[in-house]
């Protein structure tokens, strides 16, 4: 069952002059139709300006379509009466965790969202306990967020969304400001939430190593979806991705370069372990 569905979605950024007359229209999303199944892990890729972050913001009504529709569990984001329910279904995590953290203690920050939703106090603390445990931050609940690393802050931001009990989390480049260890921390947390809690994950990123474990990759360019498949299917199209100014995982890149030099390797190498398994028989033959 689809938790998210877009139908011929369009979004325009409109520039107006001092008299409110339209001076420029920039189409960021151009006729995107997608279905995202409940419980899946979908990554959306694209270079800067491809429309991926704009798409993310339409998925819980931060931005409303200029054309077409966005449905969340059948609810239209353009319906004001459904907006609160939609935002209960779909939580957002942004690039900079400092923009989402507002309290002086980790546990208070995680409880802020459910408190705003009118959740009873006893249940708020139950949700805080469960969310902190889910992201591995229970030991830090009485710490100030200001004393946490970037990766830890992002995990607190994810816990704050989790405490609102969304069915889906949309993460808009959540690791862009983190070091490699912080990026691994956050992606491990998100993957675990998807696998163990059944939370639908939509990850917007430009780090290809982060999406190897996704169920599905959607590649955008110029506001349109131009590729849609499993990581193995998408990353097999190395030359097309390069033309789109996108990278591929390191192992995929190395396998591609070796194939260009005549080494017989499969098209679908994603990890260094797979590459080693493919090369080892060739090495033994020689």
N, C-alpha and C positions, 0 to 999 in steps of 0.2 A: 504494500500500500504506500502511495506517495504522501509524504508529509509536506513536501514543497513541490509546487507546480507553477511554472511560469508559462504563459501562453502569449506568443508574439510580443514579448516584453520590449518596450522602448523607453528610453529615458534621455531627455535633453537637458543640458545645462544652458540656461537662457540668460543672456546679458542684456540689461536695460540701461538706458541713459537716465539723466536726471528727471526727465518728463515721463519716465516709466515706459518709454517706447522700446521695443525689442531692437537691439542693434546686432546681436549675434546669437546663433543657435548652434550648439555643439552636441551632436548626437553621441552619447557615451555607450548606450546599449541599443542594438539595432535588430529587433525581431528575434529575441532569444526565447526558445521554447525548451524547457527542461523539466524532467521529473526526477526528484530525489527521494529514494525509498527510505522509509523509517528504519532506523538502526544501521544505516550504511555510513561509510566514511568516504566522502567525496572531496577531492582536492581540485581547486580551480586555479589554473595557471595562465600566465600571460605577461608580456612585458609591460612597462609603465605606460599607462594610457590605453590599455587594451579593454578596459571596462570592468575588470574583475572586482575592484573594490566598490565601484558603483553598484554592481550586481549584489554584492554582499549587503549593502545598506538598504536595498529594496526588500530584503527577505524578512525584515521585521518592522517595516513601515517607517524607517528613518527617512527614506526617500520614497515618494509615491510615483507610480508609472506615469510617463507622458502618454503612453499608449500601451495597449495590451493589459494583461492582468497578472497578479501574483496571488496565488492561493496557498494558505498555510492550513493544513488539515481541513481543506475545503472553505476556509474563511478568506474573504477578499481583503487585502491590505488597504484598499481604498474605502472600506466601510469603517467610518469612525467608531461606530458602536462595537466593532469587533477588535479594535486596536489593542486594548489591554489584554484580551484573551490571546491575541497573536503574540504579544510580547512575553506572555507567560509560556507560550509554546517554544519560542525561538529567542535564545539569549545571545548577546553579542559580546565578543572580546576583541579589543582593539590593539593597535600596534604598541602604544605606550601605556603600560600598566598604571603609571602615575596619574593618568587621566581618569582612571576608574576607581582608584583607592582614595577614600575620603576620611576614614576614621583613624584614631590614634592607636588602636589595638587591632590586631589581625581578626580576632573573633568578632569584634564590633563591625568591622568592615564587611565580613562575610554575612552577618545578620542584617545588614542595612536593606538589601533588596527584599527579602521576605517580609521585613517589618513594613516597608512601603506598600506591600501587597495586602497588608492587613492580616497576616498570619498570626495566630495566637502566640503569646510569648513562649509558652512551654514548647510548642512545636518549632518555633524559631531556633531554640537552642538545640533541639534534636537535629534539625536540618544543618545547623552550623557544625555540630559534631560529625555528622555523616559526610558533609562536603569537605571538611578539612582532612578527614581520614582518607577520602577518595583521592585527594591530590597529594597526600603525603605531607601535610603541613600541621598536623595536630600538635607537635612539639613546639610550634612557633605561635600558638594561638594568643598568648599574652605578650608577644613581642610587638614593638612598633614596626609598621611596614617600612618606615624610613631606614631601619637597620638591616633590611633584607637585600639579597642580591637581586639582580634583574629577573633571573629565572624564577626565584622564589616569589617575587612580587607578581609575576604573571600567573603563577600557580594560585596565589591568593585571589587574583582577579577571576580566574576560572572557577574557584570555589565559590565566590560571590554569586556567579551566574548559576552554578550548580544548586546552590541553596534555594533558588527560586523554582527548582524542579522543572526546568524546561525539557521538552522532548528532543530539542535540537540546539546545538551550540554552533554559531557561525563565528569563526576566528579570522579576522582581517589582518594578515601579516603579523601574527602575534610574536614572532621571534626576530623580527627585523632589527630590533635594537639590542639584541642579546649576543653574548659571546657564544662560541661553539658549545660549551658545557651547558649554558642556559638554554640554548635551542634544543639540545637533546633532552633536557629535563622536561621542557614544556611538551614536546612531541610525545615523549614517553607517557606523560600524564594524560594527554588527550587520547592517545591510542588505548590506554587502559580503560578510560571512561567509556569509550566506544565499545570495547570488547566485553568488559565485565558489567557495565551498567546499561548497555543497550542504547546509549545516547547517540542520536544522529549527529555526525560531525561534518561541517562544511568548512574546509580549511583553504584560505586564500594565502598563497605563498609564492616566492620566487626561488626558494631553496629546493632543488630537485631531490636531494637526499631525503628530505622530510616526507616525501609522498610515495616512496617505494611501497610502503605497507598499506596504502589506501586501496579501497575496493575499486575506485573509479577515478579517472582523471578527465577533467573538462578543460580544454585549451581554448582561450579566447584571443581574438585579434580584431582590432578596429570595431569593437562592440558586438562581434558575432562569435558564435561557437564554431570552431573549425576542426576540432578533434574531440572525440568522446569515446573512451574505452578504458580497459584495464591499464595499469602501469606498464605491463609487458607489451601490450599492443601499441600504446602511444610512444613509448621510448624506443621501439623498434624503428620509428620514423625519424632517425637522427638528422638526416639532411633537411627534412621539412622543418624540424624544430630549430635548426640552426638558421634557416632563412627567416624564421620568426624572431630571431635574436634571443632564443631561449637556450639554456644549457640542458644537459642530460646528466644523470648520475655519473660519478667518476668511473665506475666499472664499465658502464655502458659506453662512455667516451673512449676508454682504453681499448675495449673490444672492437669498437668501430675503427679506430686507427690501425689496429693489428689486421683487421680484415682488409683494409685498404692496401696493406702491404702483402696480401696474399695468404694470410693465416686463415685456415678454415675454422670459423667460430659461428655459433648461432647468433641470430639477430636479437635475441631477447634476454641478453645478460643484464642483470640489474645490480648484483652485489659482487664484491670481491671474492666471496666464497664461490659463487657460481662461475666466475671467471677462472678461478684456480682449478675448479673441477673440469672445466672445458679445456684448459691448457694442458693439464697433467698428462692425459693420454697422448697428446701430440709430443710432449717432451720425452715420454717413455719410448715412443716410436723412433726417436732420433738418438 
